[in-house]
Amino acid sequence: MEKQQKYTIIAKATPSGQGSIGVIRISGDKAIDVIKYILKLKYLKPRYASYLPFFYKNKIIDKGIALWFPKPNSFTGEDILELQCHGNSILLDLLINDILNISGIRIASPGEFSKRAFLNKKFDLTQAEAISDIISANSKSAIFSAMNLMNGKFSFLLKKLTKIIINLRVQLESFLEFDYKIKFSIFFKEILKKIEKLLIFLTSIIKYVEDGIRIKEGIKIILIGPPNSGKSSLMNLITNKNISIVTNIPGTTRDILHENIYINSVPIEIIDTAGIRDTSNQIEILGIKKTFEKIKSSNYLFLVIEDQMSKKNLNKIIKKYLKNFIKNIPIIIIRNKIDITNNIPEIIYDNNNKYTVIKISIKKKKGISILMDFIKKKIININTNEDQFTARERYLNSLKSIYKYLIIGKNNFLNTNSIEFLSEDFKLIQKELDSITGKFYSEDLLNNIFSQFCVGK
């Protein structure tokens, strides 16, 4: 990487195509040579917008704004020159190709400006990823959550976690060196107590990250239930589109149907699935299998049944089909067709079974406002808050690995009383934690992350 950074890099910082403004970004030691070559000046006033002619082979090709950011006070930590000219792709390409005639300058790789900023310690790896999240954000909440990640809300939690772990490591190492100063039984209880507190704190961070992934990817609500219970009709009603085919024939829906909608600026993916029932139809069986695969990646499960169904039969469905998902995914039971049972639209919180029951009639459009209000207040609101930050699966995987190391370390400590083994576990925890922020990283990890950025970022 050090060899690569000897090169000065150049790229368009604006999308290809015609526009009012086109921006060219140059970062590295040769940026000063571009000032001399393109602007015919020896130097520019730092952090000052200068309106100047741009030269192409000694002829003025355009006039625009030049911005000069000498190192280390720049985005990448290197010398940066930005040229803002008219947004004609031919004009931009002519200028870039002419600048490439200067020895030591090459086209930037995707995300290389951000990668250099990270390597020059302008921000940690999570904050670098926030840049990509802001660019790709598909809702207002996602934009603000990405800014929270960039502003270091997650980094703050990780620093706090790191501080606790380092203090524990110091305490363990100190006891190994000076064990005569404190009784082991007292030390043993103190360490276990701190590990328990650490597990609680870590659990809260994992919850934050899981919520952050939901914001980045959108909330997924899956509709399941027996055939003809009203899943497809509910899908059409919520999305206000005729997406699902509605008939009285069991097994009409055999494939997974998706539709993305926005409620209160939050992206929600509604997923309609094949009716769950015992069947010998091979195509229908395949659709039901896909349903259960899809449940695993969903955030909320709407079990749509007919209001006539008894609690006994409802419990049979849950035990037969959903017992593996109950602990991980909230189940909301939608009792449809209250126009047949003459029941009123209502919402019932079943605290004993931890289910929410909503009674509606899709046909008569009764109780729909109750359902939509539930989605807004109990699903959207609890998944969005001002302190939330966007997150990635790699954060979650590392934090879960740390949790696993802690549990294993705690159990081994209880069984063996070995401080040496526990100390080794904490070294692994520290290494895993450092991989999130990029304090410890592999070149493959960096390439994988920054290759997903656009070229000029």
N, C-alpha and C positions, 0 to 999 in steps of 0.2 A: 504493500500500500504506500509506503514512503516513496518508492520509486515512481509510482503513479502520480503522487502529489507534486512531483517536480514539474509536471506539465501544467501549463495554464489551460483552463477549459473554457469553452464558449458554447452557447446554445440560445435558441429563442426562448424567451420567458413568457411569450403569449402564444395562443393557439395558432395553428396554420390557417391560412385563408385571408381574405381581405377584411380590414377594419380600420378604424380611425387612427389607432396607435399600434405600433409593433415594438416590442422590447427585446433587445439583445443583452445578455448578461455574460460578463467575462470575469473569471476569478483566478488569481494566481499572480506570481511575480512579473509575468509578461504583460499584465494589464496596463502598466505604465507605458509600454511600447505601443500599445494600441492607441493611447492618447496622442502620441507623437505621429503615428501613421495615419489615423483616420481623421483626427481633429487638427493636426498640424500645430499642436501646442506642446510645450515642454511639461506643463503641469496643469492641474485643475484645482480649484478651491474645494477642499473636502466638504462633503455633506451640503453641497450648494447646487441648486439647479441652474445650469448654464445653457443658454440657448445659442447654438453654434451650427455652422455648416459642417456636414459630414462629407468627406472626400472619398472618391473611388478612383484609384489610379490617377491621382492628382487633379481630378475634376470633381466639382461639387455635384453630388448626386441627390442630396436632400438637406434639409435643416431640421434640427430637433433639439431635444434636451439630453444633456450629458450629466450623469451623477457619478461622483468619485468618492469611494469609501476606502481609505487606506487601512491596512491591517494595524492592530487587531480589531478595530472597531467597525466590523462589518458582519454580515450574516454568516459567512463561512469562516471568518477569522483571518482570511487572506485579503490581499488587495482586490477590490471589486470595482469594475466599471460597468455602468448600465447606460446603454444608448437607447433613447426613445425617439423613434422616427415614425413616419407614416406606415400604416399597417398593410403594406403591399408585400405579398410573399416573395415576389421576384426581387424587389428592393432589398428585403432582409437577407435573402440568399446571396445576392451580389456582395453585400457588405461582409457577411460571415465568410464566404469563400475567399474574399480579399484578405481578411484578417488572418485566415489560416495560412497565408503565405509567410507570416512571421514565424520564425523557428521556435519550437517549444510550445506551440498552441495546438490543441486538438479539440474535436467535438466532445462535449460532455456525455457521459453515460446517463441513463435514467436515474434520477435522484442523486446525482453525484455532488451537486451543490450542498444539499442537505447532509449527505454522507460526510463531506469535508467539515461542515459545521459541527457535526457530532464528534468527529475525530479531533477537532480543535477545541472540544469541550465547551461549545457554545450552549449545548443542552444535552440532556441524556436521551437514551434511545426511545423512551416512551414519548417524550416531547417532540422528537423528530417524527414519530409516527402520527402525532397529532396533526402535523402539517397535511399529510395525506388525507386524514379524516375530515379536515376542514374543506379541502378541495372536493371530496366525494360526498359530503353530507347531503342527505336527501330530505332534511326537515329542519325546522327552526331549532327544535330541541337538540338535534344532532350537532348543529353548528355551535351552540353554546356549550354543549358537553365536550366537544372537541377542543374548544378554547380553554375549558377547565383542565383538560389533559395537558395542553400546551403551557398553561400557566403554572403547572406543577402540583395540582391537587393530589394526583396519584403519587407523584414523586415524594411529596411530603409524607404520605402514609408509609411509603417504602423506606424513607429515611428514619422514620420513627421505629419501624419494625427492625431495621438494620441496627439501630442504636441499642435496642433491647437485646438482640442476638449477640452483638459484640460485648455488651456488659456481661451477659451470661457466660460467654466464652472466656472472658477475662477472669470471672469468678471461678470457673472450673480450672483454668490453668494455674491460677493463684493457689487454689487448694492443693493441687498436685505438688506445687513447689513449697508451700508453707502449711501443710496439713496439721501441724502441731498446734496451731493457734485457735482452732475451733473443733468441737466434737463433730464426728461424722454424722451422728443421728440428727443434730440440729441443722447441719449443712444439707443433709439429705432431704429433710422436710422443706427447707427453704427453696431448694432447687425445684422440687416437684411443684410447689406452690407457684413459682414463677413460670414454669412450663405450662401449667393450667391457664394462667392469665394470658400467656402468649397464644395459646390455642384459641381462646375466646376472641382476642384481638384479631388473629389471623382469619377466623371465621367471618368476622365482620368485614374484613377487606375482601375476602372471596365473594361475599354477597354484593359488595359494591361493584366488583369486576363483572359478576354475572349480570347485574343490572346494566352496566356499561355496554356489554356485548349486545344486550337487547336493544339499547338505544341505537347502536351502530347498525345492527342488522335489521331492526324493526321487530315489533312484537308479533309472534306467530300464534294465531288462534286456530285450532283444528276442530272441525265439526265431525262428530262420529255418532253412531247410533244404529238401531235396527232399520231395515228397509222401510220406506214410506212413512218415516217418523216426521219428516219435514226438513231434513238437513239441507237439501238443494234449494228448497223454497226460502229457507232462512238465509242461505248464501246470497241468493238473488235480492232478498230484501235489504240485507245489511249493505251490500255493495251497490244497490240501486241499479243493477244490471241483470240481464237474462243470460247468466253464464252457465248455470247448471240446467240440464234437461229435467223437467218435472213431469212424471207420469205416475200412474197407480201400479205399474208393473214392478215387482221386487227385483232388485239388482240392476236398475237402470244405470246408476253411477258405478262404473267399474274402474275408473282411473282417478288419479289425484287431480283436482282442479284448484288453481290458485288465482287469487286476485288481490292486488295491493290497493289499499285505500288510505286516506289520511283522516284522522280524527283529532281535532285540536293540534294540528301540525305534527302529529306523531304518526309515522308509517306503521300500518298494521297489515299483515298478510293473513287473509282469510282462506282456509283450506277446506274444501269439500272432499269427502272420501266415500268409498264404497260402503254400503250398509253391512253391518256385522251380523252374521247369522251362520247357522250350519247349512252348508250347501255342497253339492257334488259337482257343480259347474266349475270347470278348471279355470276359466277366465275370471269368474267371480272370486274364486279362491285366491288367485294372484292379486286381484284388486284389494282384497281384505288384508293380504300379507303386506302390500305396500302401505296400507293404512297404519299398521302397527309400526312399520319402519319410520313413517313420518311422525308419529306421536313422539318418538324419542327426541326429535329436534324442535318440538313445539314448546311454547311457554304456558299456554292455557288450553284446556280440553273442554269443549262444550259437548256434553252428552245429550243429544236430542232424542226424546222419547215421547210417546203419546201419553196424554194426561191420564188415560184410563189404566195405564200400567200400575200394578200393585207394587208396594215397597219390596215384597218378597221377590218378585221377578226382576225388579231393578237391581236388587242386591246380587241376584244370580248373574246378571250381565256384568256387573262391576267385578265380581269375584272371578268370573270365567275369562273375561277379556282384558280387564284393566288392573288387576292386582299388582302387576309388575311396575305400574306407572304412578300409583296412588301417592307414594312418598315424595316423588320428584315434581309432579305436575298438578297444579290446582285443578280440580274437576268442578265445573259448573253444570248442573243438571237443568236442561231446558225442557219443561213439561209443556208440550205443544197440544193444540186442539182443545183448549178449554171451552170453545164454542160447543163442543159435543157434550162435555161433562157439566156444563153450566157453572163452572167455577169462575172466580174473579181473577183478573190479572194481579199478581203479587210477587213479592220476593221473600223467600224464607231462608234464614241462616240456620242450617242444621249443625249446631255446635258439637253434637255427639259424634257425628260422622265426618265433621269438618267439610261438609259440602254446602254449596249455595244452590238453592232451588228457585228458578224463575218460571212462573206460570204465564204462558202467552197463547195467543191464537194468531198464527201467521195468516191464515185465510181471512180472518176478520180484522187483522192488524190491531189486535188488542194486546196491551202489555209491551209493545215494541219500545215505547218511550222509557219504560222501566228497564228493559234490557240495555238500551243505548246509554242510559244514565249510569247503569252498573259498569259498563265498559269504560266510560269516561272517568268515573270516580274511583273504582276499585281495581282497574287494570292500568289505565293510562297514568293517573295521578300518582300511584305508588311506584311506577316505573320511571317517573321523571321528577327531578328536583333540582334546585339551583346549584347544588354541590356535586351533582353527578358528572362523571367524566366518561368518555368513550373508552372502550377496552377491546382487547383482542384475546383470541383463544390461547395464544402463547403465554399471556400473563396468567390466565386461569390454570393452565397446565403446570406452570412453574410453582404457583402458590399451592396447588393441590399436592405437588411433589414435596414441598416444604412441610405441609401438614402431615403427609405420610411419614416423612423422616422424623418429625416431632413425636408422633405416636409410637413409632418403632423405637426411637431413642428413649422415650419415657418408659415403655414396657421393659426394654432391656435393662434400664437403670433400676427398675423395681426388682427385676429378677436376679441381676448380677451385682448390683451396687458398684458397677465399674464406671469411674469418672473418665477413664481414658476412652472407652467406647463412646460415651455420651459426647465427649469433646470432639471426637471424629465425626459424629453425626452432625454436630453444629458447624463443622467445617464444610460439609456437603450442603447444608442449609444456606450458609453464607455464599457459597459458589452459585447456587441456584438463584438466590435473590439478586446477586450481582449480574446475572445473565438477563434479568428483566430490564434493568436500567442501562445495560451495556458496559458496566464497569469491567465485567468479564464477558468476552464475546469471541465468536469464531468468525472468520472471514465469510464462511458460507451463510451464517445468520445475517450478517450485514448485507451481503449481496442479495439474499432473498427478500429482505425488507425494502431496501432502497431501489431494487429493480422494479418494484411496483409503482414508484413515483413517476411523474412525467419528466421528460428530459430536462426542461429548464428549471426544475425545482431542486 
